[in-house]
Amino acid sequence: MQTVTHIRATLKPWDDPDFHRAYEAARHQTTEADGGDGLHAAILVERLLREAGFPHARIEVERTIQEALAHTEHWLVLRDG
């Protein structure tokens, strides 16, 4: 049985619809590819965002001990690094 990590993402800038669409597409593709494993998914989503025309995109993963135990993490998804 595979454990799924729940991800809470904050996108900056929050008002760029193209960036949001690219993020959602990359996240969907990543979920299908590996079940959404947190750290590996972040690496893949960052790469897919860069390939989608956001060359400075960066994802910062934040996770407390409590979040790790609950299989939850927070992503700060930055368009401009």
Biopython code that builds the backbone (N, CA, C, O; Angstrom):
import numpy as np
from Bio.PDB.StructureBuilder import StructureBuilder

atoms = [
    (1, "MET", "N", (0.841, -1.176, 0.000)),
    (1, "MET", "CA", (0.000, 0.000, 0.000)),
    (1, "MET", "C", (0.890, 1.244, 0.000)),
    (1, "MET", "O", (1.834, 1.348, 0.783)),
    (2, "GLN", "N", (0.574, 2.176, -0.883)),
    (2, "GLN", "CA", (1.370, 3.392, -0.996)),
    (2, "GLN", "C", (0.715, 4.506, -0.192)),
    (2, "GLN", "O", (-0.497, 4.708, -0.264)),
    (3, "THR", "N", (1.527, 5.225, 0.572)),
    (3, "THR", "CA", (1.038, 6.361, 1.345)),
    (3, "THR", "C", (1.043, 7.602, 0.465)),
    (3, "THR", "O", (2.034, 7.889, -0.208)),
    (4, "VAL", "N", (-0.048, 8.326, 0.471)),
    (4, "VAL", "CA", (-0.164, 9.541, -0.332)),
    (4, "VAL", "C", (0.094, 10.742, 0.569)),
    (4, "VAL", "O", (-0.475, 10.852, 1.655)),
    (5, "THR", "N", (0.948, 11.628, 0.110)),
    (5, "THR", "CA", (1.233, 12.860, 0.838)),
    (5, "THR", "C", (0.253, 13.933, 0.396)),
    (5, "THR", "O", (0.064, 14.148, -0.801)),
    (6, "HIS", "N", (-0.365, 14.598, 1.343)),
    (6, "HIS", "CA", (-1.279, 15.694, 1.048)),
    (6, "HIS", "C", (-0.469, 16.984, 0.986)),
    (6, "HIS", "O", (0.311, 17.289, 1.888)),
    (7, "ILE", "N", (-0.666, 17.727, -0.085)),
    (7, "ILE", "CA", (0.137, 18.927, -0.319)),
    (7, "ILE", "C", (-0.750, 20.160, -0.296)),
    (7, "ILE", "O", (-1.780, 20.226, -0.967)),
    (8, "ARG", "N", (-0.323, 21.122, 0.486)),
    (8, "ARG", "CA", (-0.975, 22.434, 0.537)),
    (8, "ARG", "C", (-0.017, 23.392, -0.177)),
    (8, "ARG", "O", (1.104, 23.613, 0.280)),
    (9, "ALA", "N", (-0.463, 23.952, -1.293)),
    (9, "ALA", "CA", (0.427, 24.780, -2.102)),
    (9, "ALA", "C", (0.001, 26.244, -2.070)),
    (9, "ALA", "O", (-1.184, 26.570, -2.135)),
    (10, "THR", "N", (1.003, 27.114, -1.969)),
    (10, "THR", "CA", (0.803, 28.555, -2.095)),
    (10, "THR", "C", (1.588, 28.988, -3.324)),
    (10, "THR", "O", (2.803, 28.803, -3.386)),
    (11, "LEU", "N", (0.894, 29.565, -4.303)),
    (11, "LEU", "CA", (1.550, 29.991, -5.532)),
    (11, "LEU", "C", (1.785, 31.489, -5.514)),
    (11, "LEU", "O", (0.894, 32.265, -5.166)),
    (12, "LYS", "N", (3.003, 31.894, -5.896)),
    (12, "LYS", "CA", (3.352, 33.315, -5.984)),
    (12, "LYS", "C", (3.981, 33.567, -7.334)),
    (12, "LYS", "O", (4.973, 32.918, -7.665)),
    (13, "PRO", "N", (3.460, 34.466, -8.117)),
    (13, "PRO", "CA", (2.341, 35.331, -7.786)),
    (13, "PRO", "C", (1.016, 34.561, -7.864)),
    (13, "PRO", "O", (0.867, 33.609, -8.629)),
    (14, "TRP", "N", (0.098, 34.997, -7.070)),
    (14, "TRP", "CA", (-1.192, 34.315, -6.998)),
    (14, "TRP", "C", (-2.120, 34.730, -8.133)),
    (14, "TRP", "O", (-3.138, 34.077, -8.363)),
    (15, "ASP", "N", (-1.789, 35.802, -8.844)),
    (15, "ASP", "CA", (-2.695, 36.336, -9.857)),
    (15, "ASP", "C", (-2.221, 36.114, -11.298)),
    (15, "ASP", "O", (-2.556, 36.898, -12.185)),
    (16, "ASP", "N", (-1.453, 35.062, -11.531)),
    (16, "ASP", "CA", (-0.989, 34.733, -12.882)),
    (16, "ASP", "C", (-1.697, 33.457, -13.335)),
    (16, "ASP", "O", (-1.272, 32.361, -12.969)),
    (17, "PRO", "N", (-2.769, 33.575, -14.125)),
    (17, "PRO", "CA", (-3.537, 32.388, -14.503)),
    (17, "PRO", "C", (-2.736, 31.379, -15.332)),
    (17, "PRO", "O", (-2.969, 30.176, -15.218)),
    (18, "ASP", "N", (-1.808, 31.842, -16.155)),
    (18, "ASP", "CA", (-0.991, 30.916, -16.938)),
    (18, "ASP", "C", (-0.101, 30.074, -16.031)),
    (18, "ASP", "O", (0.056, 28.873, -16.247)),
    (19, "PHE", "N", (0.473, 30.702, -15.027)),
    (19, "PHE", "CA", (1.316, 29.986, -14.071)),
    (19, "PHE", "C", (0.485, 28.975, -13.282)),
    (19, "PHE", "O", (0.934, 27.855, -13.036)),
    (20, "HIS", "N", (-0.706, 29.364, -12.892)),
    (20, "HIS", "CA", (-1.583, 28.454, -12.150)),
    (20, "HIS", "C", (-1.967, 27.247, -13.000)),
    (20, "HIS", "O", (-1.962, 26.115, -12.515)),
    (21, "ARG", "N", (-2.302, 27.489, -14.267)),
    (21, "ARG", "CA", (-2.651, 26.372, -15.159)),
    (21, "ARG", "C", (-1.457, 25.436, -15.341)),
    (21, "ARG", "O", (-1.610, 24.214, -15.323)),
    (22, "ALA", "N", (-0.276, 26.011, -15.515)),
    (22, "ALA", "CA", (0.922, 25.190, -15.685)),
    (22, "ALA", "C", (1.189, 24.369, -14.423)),
    (22, "ALA", "O", (1.565, 23.200, -14.510)),
    (23, "TYR", "N", (0.994, 24.977, -13.255)),
    (23, "TYR", "CA", (1.188, 24.254, -12.002)),
    (23, "TYR", "C", (0.193, 23.106, -11.889)),
    (23, "TYR", "O", (0.576, 21.981, -11.568)),
    (24, "GLU", "N", (-1.072, 23.383, -12.148)),
    (24, "GLU", "CA", (-2.101, 22.346, -12.033)),
    (24, "GLU", "C", (-1.829, 21.191, -12.992)),
    (24, "GLU", "O", (-2.000, 20.029, -12.622)),
    (25, "ALA", "N", (-1.412, 21.494, -14.208)),
    (25, "ALA", "CA", (-1.095, 20.450, -15.180)),
    (25, "ALA", "C", (0.097, 19.618, -14.715)),
    (25, "ALA", "O", (0.077, 18.390, -14.804)),
    (26, "ALA", "N", (1.133, 20.291, -14.219)),
    (26, "ALA", "CA", (2.322, 19.580, -13.741)),
    (26, "ALA", "C", (1.987, 18.727, -12.520)),
    (26, "ALA", "O", (2.446, 17.590, -12.408)),
    (27, "ARG", "N", (1.198, 19.268, -11.621)),
    (27, "ARG", "CA", (0.815, 18.523, -10.412)),
    (27, "ARG", "C", (-0.021, 17.304, -10.766)),
    (27, "ARG", "O", (0.165, 16.232, -10.190)),
    (28, "HIS", "N", (-0.940, 17.460, -11.711)),
    (28, "HIS", "CA", (-1.767, 16.339, -12.161)),
    (28, "HIS", "C", (-0.888, 15.260, -12.797)),
    (28, "HIS", "O", (-1.049, 14.073, -12.512)),
    (29, "GLN", "N", (0.030, 15.673, -13.646)),
    (29, "GLN", "CA", (0.936, 14.724, -14.299)),
    (29, "GLN", "C", (1.790, 13.994, -13.268)),
    (29, "GLN", "O", (2.023, 12.792, -13.395)),
    (30, "THR", "N", (2.249, 14.699, -12.266)),
    (30, "THR", "CA", (3.083, 14.108, -11.219)),
    (30, "THR", "C", (2.295, 13.117, -10.378)),
    (30, "THR", "O", (2.804, 12.050, -10.032)),
    (31, "THR", "N", (1.062, 13.460, -10.049)),
    (31, "THR", "CA", (0.223, 12.568, -9.254)),
    (31, "THR", "C", (0.008, 11.256, -9.980)),
    (31, "THR", "O", (0.045, 10.190, -9.365)),
    (32, "GLU", "N", (-0.217, 11.324, -11.288)),
    (32, "GLU", "CA", (-0.405, 10.107, -12.073)),
    (32, "GLU", "C", (0.890, 9.310, -12.179)),
    (32, "GLU", "O", (0.863, 8.080, -12.206)),
    (33, "ALA", "N", (2.023, 10.005, -12.239)),
    (33, "ALA", "CA", (3.303, 9.338, -12.446)),
    (33, "ALA", "C", (3.781, 8.576, -11.217)),
    (33, "ALA", "O", (4.261, 7.449, -11.339)),
    (34, "ASP", "N", (3.656, 9.178, -10.029)),
    (34, "ASP", "CA", (4.255, 8.525, -8.857)),
    (34, "ASP", "C", (3.355, 8.498, -7.633)),
    (34, "ASP", "O", (3.819, 8.212, -6.529)),
    (35, "GLY", "N", (2.094, 8.788, -7.813)),
    (35, "GLY", "CA", (1.191, 8.757, -6.670)),
    (35, "GLY", "C", (1.266, 9.984, -5.795)),
    (35, "GLY", "O", (0.570, 10.053, -4.782)),
    (36, "GLY", "N", (2.088, 10.958, -6.149)),
    (36, "GLY", "CA", (2.133, 12.208, -5.412)),
    (36, "GLY", "C", (3.082, 12.235, -4.236)),
    (36, "GLY", "O", (2.911, 13.063, -3.341)),
    (37, "ASP", "N", (4.089, 11.354, -4.199)),
    (37, "ASP", "CA", (5.074, 11.370, -3.126)),
    (37, "ASP", "C", (5.689, 12.761, -3.027)),
    (37, "ASP", "O", (6.260, 13.254, -3.999)),
    (38, "GLY", "N", (5.578, 13.394, -1.867)),
    (38, "GLY", "CA", (5.903, 14.795, -1.651)),
    (38, "GLY", "C", (7.187, 15.325, -2.235)),
    (38, "GLY", "O", (7.136, 16.129, -3.165)),
    (39, "LEU", "N", (8.342, 14.915, -1.735)),
    (39, "LEU", "CA", (9.607, 15.506, -2.177)),
    (39, "LEU", "C", (9.917, 15.175, -3.630)),
    (39, "LEU", "O", (10.372, 16.038, -4.381)),
    (40, "HIS", "N", (9.675, 13.940, -4.027)),
    (40, "HIS", "CA", (9.920, 13.564, -5.417)),
    (40, "HIS", "C", (8.964, 14.310, -6.348)),
    (40, "HIS", "O", (9.349, 14.718, -7.443)),
    (41, "ALA", "N", (7.735, 14.483, -5.914)),
    (41, "ALA", "CA", (6.760, 15.228, -6.711)),
    (41, "ALA", "C", (7.187, 16.683, -6.866)),
    (41, "ALA", "O", (7.044, 17.249, -7.949)),
    (42, "ALA", "N", (7.703, 17.293, -5.818)),
    (42, "ALA", "CA", (8.149, 18.686, -5.888)),
    (42, "ALA", "C", (9.262, 18.856, -6.915)),
    (42, "ALA", "O", (9.270, 19.826, -7.673)),
    (43, "ILE", "N", (10.186, 17.927, -6.940)),
    (43, "ILE", "CA", (11.286, 17.979, -7.913)),
    (43, "ILE", "C", (10.738, 17.902, -9.330)),
    (43, "ILE", "O", (11.146, 18.665, -10.205)),
    (44, "LEU", "N", (9.817, 16.979, -9.550)),
    (44, "LEU", "CA", (9.249, 16.804, -10.883)),
    (44, "LEU", "C", (8.388, 17.993, -11.295)),
    (44, "LEU", "O", (8.472, 18.448, -12.436)),
    (45, "VAL", "N", (7.566, 18.500, -10.390)),
    (45, "VAL", "CA", (6.724, 19.657, -10.707)),
    (45, "VAL", "C", (7.591, 20.862, -11.031)),
    (45, "VAL", "O", (7.291, 21.595, -11.974)),
    (46, "GLU", "N", (8.651, 21.083, -10.280)),
    (46, "GLU", "CA", (9.548, 22.201, -10.568)),
    (46, "GLU", "C", (10.145, 22.060, -11.967)),
    (46, "GLU", "O", (10.208, 23.033, -12.718)),
    (47, "ARG", "N", (10.576, 20.864, -12.311)),
    (47, "ARG", "CA", (11.150, 20.631, -13.641)),
    (47, "ARG", "C", (10.107, 20.872, -14.734)),
    (47, "ARG", "O", (10.404, 21.500, -15.750)),
    (48, "LEU", "N", (8.890, 20.375, -14.526)),
    (48, "LEU", "CA", (7.829, 20.553, -15.520)),
    (48, "LEU", "C", (7.443, 22.024, -15.678)),
    (48, "LEU", "O", (7.157, 22.471, -16.789)),
    (49, "LEU", "N", (7.432, 22.777, -14.579)),
    (49, "LEU", "CA", (7.140, 24.212, -14.672)),
    (49, "LEU", "C", (8.207, 24.933, -15.492)),
    (49, "LEU", "O", (7.893, 25.802, -16.305)),
    (50, "ARG", "N", (9.452, 24.572, -15.278)),
    (50, "ARG", "CA", (10.537, 25.198, -16.046)),
    (50, "ARG", "C", (10.419, 24.861, -17.522)),
    (50, "ARG", "O", (10.634, 25.715, -18.382)),
    (51, "GLU", "N", (10.075, 23.608, -17.813)),
    (51, "GLU", "CA", (9.897, 23.189, -19.205)),
    (51, "GLU", "C", (8.680, 23.856, -19.845)),
    (51, "GLU", "O", (8.622, 23.997, -21.066)),
    (52, "ALA", "N", (7.707, 24.267, -19.027)),
    (52, "ALA", "CA", (6.480, 24.891, -19.531)),
    (52, "ALA", "C", (6.644, 26.387, -19.778)),
    (52, "ALA", "O", (5.671, 27.069, -20.101)),
    (53, "GLY", "N", (7.855, 26.902, -19.631)),
    (53, "GLY", "CA", (8.085, 28.306, -19.934)),
    (53, "GLY", "C", (8.300, 29.194, -18.726)),
    (53, "GLY", "O", (8.266, 30.419, -18.845)),
    (54, "PHE", "N", (8.519, 28.603, -17.573)),
    (54, "PHE", "CA", (8.810, 29.364, -16.357)),
    (54, "PHE", "C", (10.189, 28.938, -15.855)),
    (54, "PHE", "O", (10.296, 28.187, -14.885)),
    (55, "PRO", "N", (11.253, 29.423, -16.523)),
    (55, "PRO", "CA", (12.603, 28.920, -16.276)),
    (55, "PRO", "C", (13.143, 29.188, -14.872)),
    (55, "PRO", "O", (14.107, 28.546, -14.455)),
    (56, "HIS", "N", (12.548, 30.109, -14.149)),
    (56, "HIS", "CA", (13.036, 30.430, -12.810)),
    (56, "HIS", "C", (12.128, 29.880, -11.712)),
    (56, "HIS", "O", (12.291, 30.208, -10.537)),
    (57, "ALA", "N", (11.172, 29.043, -12.105)),
    (57, "ALA", "CA", (10.241, 28.480, -11.118)),
    (57, "ALA", "C", (11.016, 27.692, -10.067)),
    (57, "ALA", "O", (12.008, 27.026, -10.364)),
    (58, "ARG", "N", (10.532, 27.788, -8.831)),
    (58, "ARG", "CA", (11.185, 27.089, -7.720)),
    (58, "ARG", "C", (10.107, 26.661, -6.727)),
    (58, "ARG", "O", (9.119, 27.365, -6.517)),
    (59, "ILE", "N", (10.317, 25.506, -6.129)),
    (59, "ILE", "CA", (9.401, 25.034, -5.098)),
    (59, "ILE", "C", (10.187, 24.859, -3.813)),
    (59, "ILE", "O", (11.203, 24.164, -3.777)),
    (60, "GLU", "N", (9.702, 25.501, -2.759)),
    (60, "GLU", "CA", (10.272, 25.328, -1.426)),
    (60, "GLU", "C", (9.310, 24.430, -0.648)),
    (60, "GLU", "O", (8.119, 24.724, -0.544)),
    (61, "VAL", "N", (9.835, 23.341, -0.109)),
    (61, "VAL", "CA", (9.012, 22.398, 0.633)),
    (61, "VAL", "C", (9.232, 22.622, 2.124)),
    (61, "VAL", "O", (10.360, 22.587, 2.615)),
    (62, "GLU", "N", (8.131, 22.853, 2.831)),
    (62, "GLU", "CA", (8.179, 23.051, 4.281)),
    (62, "GLU", "C", (7.376, 21.937, 4.929)),
    (62, "GLU", "O", (6.253, 21.649, 4.515)),
    (63, "ARG", "N", (7.953, 21.313, 5.945)),
    (63, "ARG", "CA", (7.223, 20.239, 6.624)),
    (63, "ARG", "C", (7.715, 20.127, 8.060)),
    (63, "ARG", "O", (8.904, 19.932, 8.312)),
    (64, "THR", "N", (6.784, 20.255, 8.989)),
    (64, "THR", "CA", (7.112, 20.069, 10.401)),
    (64, "THR", "C", (7.090, 18.584, 10.731)),
    (64, "THR", "O", (6.659, 17.771, 9.913)),
    (65, "ILE", "N", (7.539, 18.235, 11.891)),
    (65, "ILE", "CA", (7.490, 16.838, 12.321)),
    (65, "ILE", "C", (6.055, 16.340, 12.357)),
    (65, "ILE", "O", (5.776, 15.218, 11.932)),
    (66, "GLN", "N", (5.147, 17.158, 12.859)),
    (66, "GLN", "CA", (3.740, 16.777, 12.920)),
    (66, "GLN", "C", (3.175, 16.557, 11.521)),
    (66, "GLN", "O", (2.411, 15.619, 11.293)),
    (67, "GLU", "N", (3.556, 17.429, 10.582)),
    (67, "GLU", "CA", (3.091, 17.263, 9.207)),
    (67, "GLU", "C", (3.660, 15.995, 8.583)),
    (67, "GLU", "O", (2.960, 15.298, 7.849)),
    (68, "ALA", "N", (4.913, 15.693, 8.866)),
    (68, "ALA", "CA", (5.512, 14.472, 8.339)),
    (68, "ALA", "C", (4.768, 13.238, 8.847)),
    (68, "ALA", "O", (4.505, 12.306, 8.086)),
    (69, "LEU", "N", (4.436, 13.238, 10.124)),
    (69, "LEU", "CA", (3.693, 12.110, 10.686)),
    (69, "LEU", "C", (2.297, 11.993, 10.077)),
    (69, "LEU", "O", (1.750, 10.896, 9.962)),
    (70, "ALA", "N", (1.726, 13.137, 9.689)),
    (70, "ALA", "CA", (0.389, 13.151, 9.095)),
    (70, "ALA", "C", (0.446, 13.055, 7.561)),
    (70, "ALA", "O", (-0.586, 13.139, 6.896)),
    (71, "HIS", "N", (1.642, 12.881, 7.011)),
    (71, "HIS", "CA", (1.845, 12.813, 5.558)),
    (71, "HIS", "C", (1.277, 14.050, 4.861)),
    (71, "HIS", "O", (0.519, 13.951, 3.896)),
    (72, "THR", "N", (1.663, 15.210, 5.376)),
    (72, "THR", "CA", (1.230, 16.499, 4.846)),
    (72, "THR", "C", (2.448, 17.399, 4.719)),
    (72, "THR", "O", (3.374, 17.318, 5.526)),
    (73, "GLU", "N", (2.445, 18.253, 3.712)),
    (73, "GLU", "CA", (3.510, 19.247, 3.600)),
    (73, "GLU", "C", (2.994, 20.477, 2.880)),
    (73, "GLU", "O", (1.947, 20.439, 2.233)),
    (74, "HIS", "N", (3.732, 21.559, 2.996)),
    (74, "HIS", "CA", (3.355, 22.827, 2.378)),
    (74, "HIS", "C", (4.393, 23.167, 1.327)),
    (74, "HIS", "O", (5.596, 23.126, 1.581)),
    (75, "TRP", "N", (3.903, 23.504, 0.134)),
    (75, "TRP", "CA", (4.793, 23.942, -0.936)),
    (75, "TRP", "C", (4.604, 25.434, -1.147)),
    (75, "TRP", "O", (3.476, 25.922, -1.208)),
    (76, "LEU", "N", (5.694, 26.147, -1.257)),
    (76, "LEU", "CA", (5.685, 27.529, -1.713)),
    (76, "LEU", "C", (6.196, 27.472, -3.143)),
    (76, "LEU", "O", (7.372, 27.194, -3.375)),
    (77, "VAL", "N", (5.319, 27.734, -4.099)),
    (77, "VAL", "CA", (5.630, 27.599, -5.512)),
    (77, "VAL", "C", (5.860, 29.004, -6.065)),
    (77, "VAL", "O", (4.934, 29.810, -6.156)),
    (78, "LEU", "N", (7.100, 29.279, -6.429)),
    (78, "LEU", "CA", (7.508, 30.619, -6.857)),
    (78, "LEU", "C", (7.770, 30.649, -8.358)),
    (78, "LEU", "O", (8.589, 29.880, -8.862)),
    (79, "ARG", "N", (7.089, 31.519, -9.060)),
    (79, "ARG", "CA", (7.268, 31.639, -10.507)),
    (79, "ARG", "C", (8.644, 32.187, -10.848)),
    (79, "ARG", "O", (9.294, 31.704, -11.776)),
    (80, "ASP", "N", (9.090, 33.190, -10.106)),
    (80, "ASP", "CA", (10.329, 33.892, -10.453)),
    (80, "ASP", "C", (11.493, 33.567, -9.524)),
    (80, "ASP", "O", (12.412, 34.373, -9.381)),
    (81, "GLY", "N", (11.464, 32.418, -8.903)),
    (81, "GLY", "CA", (12.550, 31.978, -8.040)),
    (81, "GLY", "C", (12.619, 32.681, -6.804)),
    (81, "GLY", "O", (13.494, 32.403, -5.984)),
]
sb = StructureBuilder()
sb.init_structure("model")
sb.init_model(0)
sb.init_chain("A")
sb.init_seg("    ")
for serial, (resi, resn, name, xyz) in enumerate(atoms, 1):
    if name == "N":
        sb.init_residue(resn, " ", resi, " ")
    sb.init_atom(name, np.array(xyz, "f"), 0.0, 1.0, " ", f" {name:<3s}", serial, name[0])
structure = sb.get_structure()
